Amino acid sequence: MQDPTYWKNNGIRIVKRDQMDTNTPQTEGMSRAAAITHATAGAQKLWAGTVHIRPDVKTGAHHHGELESVIYVIKGRARMRWGEELEYTAEAGPGDFIFVPPFVPHQEINANPDEVLECVLVRSGQDPVVVNLDIPMVDDPETVNWDFEDGFHQERDC
């Protein structure tokens, strides 16, 4: 039989907004705060936090090494640029998810000049990997639109 207090001490953890850790690697133009980490919640395989980008601001180009990232847009309009020269772009709004694969050079842009972009960020590991990049950027990136009818999803067993 397990200690009756086992789940009390090893179960659910709540991290309040005023307990989030802003002492995380940063990228110019954004403010990251860690919520779920090994230190705050005992997480072993995930990292979760928030990111805020001021109105009409773009971040520096960066990637997160081997980590996969998921960004959930809470408020505002996120314009993502990615690629070796940030040559591709797409936008997401409230309720949309953004997936960033490992090593993808990318840049987040607040596409709204009047409100803060607020997002929740989840990564596939605990290491606070942020590799800031100094790369050339194309002037006119190609807009990418996904659509479930385009065959992309049919090529994979999703």
Secondary structure, DSSP 8 states (H G I E B T S, - for coil): ---TTHHHHHS-----GGG-B--S---TT-EEEEEESHHHH--SS-EEEEEEE-TT-B---EE-TT--EEEEEEES-EEEEESTTS-EEEEE-TT-EEEE-TT--EEEEE--SSS-EEEEEEESSSS---EE------SS-EE----TTSSTGGGTT-
